[in-house]
Amino acid sequence: MAKPLMAKATAVWLVDNTTLSFKQIADFCGLHELEVQGIADGDVATGVKGFDPIASNQLDAEEIKAAEANPLQKLRIKSNPAAVGEEKRRGPRYTPLSKRQDRPASILWLVKFHPELADAQIARLVGTTKPTIASIRDRSHWNIQNITPIDPVALGLCKQTELDAEVQKAAKKKAAEGVVMSDDERRKLVSTESSLGMSQEPRLPTAIAGLENFTLSGAKDQADEAEEVDEKRDYSDADSFFNLPGDAEDEDEDDTDRRRR
């Protein structure tokens, strides 16, 4: 049900000028019943001036009287013909001033860890513009060297459910286009809740990725060949290993004669 204009001020007027129950006023104004009771006690909406729903053409006096007579009857706001067909104007997400400086960090995080997201999706999530996203994608942003990627959910720029919804849209679009995705891309495209429920696949560290086919067969063959060569050698004349060549003996004698001279 549509809420009246200036809901809290309307509740103040109804509390002061009618005998409606707290629940009836709360249902009509979109407030909690305890909040309406706080208005009656003077603890809530202190200093708020009441807003007359009859003068603003939101309620009829006859309907208020009927609701006062029947505590179970709900108040219904009058239909405004001028508002028929009106839709809420859609615009960029509003970001508080205190968090606007965090938007580049969140954009860099989304571009880095979710490159499949379109610029329009990122703009909806963090409330930014496409030129800003493009400058961070191609690293032409004026402060790109000092930007650290930070999760927009951690920064409070969007909710986890909103991020998951955009990621799932990107996943459906990829599937419709028939693009073959790797395991890493598939993990990025699923939502956080779905990824936590996925079974973990054993993966080798990148540092030893090429060692799964490594064997010692080559070294073993070389050792066998060396043993065969040693077996074929003749070691019957062991003294020959200790006899020096003749030239070496002559050189030693010449050196001895020179020293004596």
Order of alpha helices (4+ residues) and beta strands (2+ residues): alpha-alpha-alpha-alpha-alpha-alpha-alpha-alpha-alpha-alpha-alpha-alpha-alpha
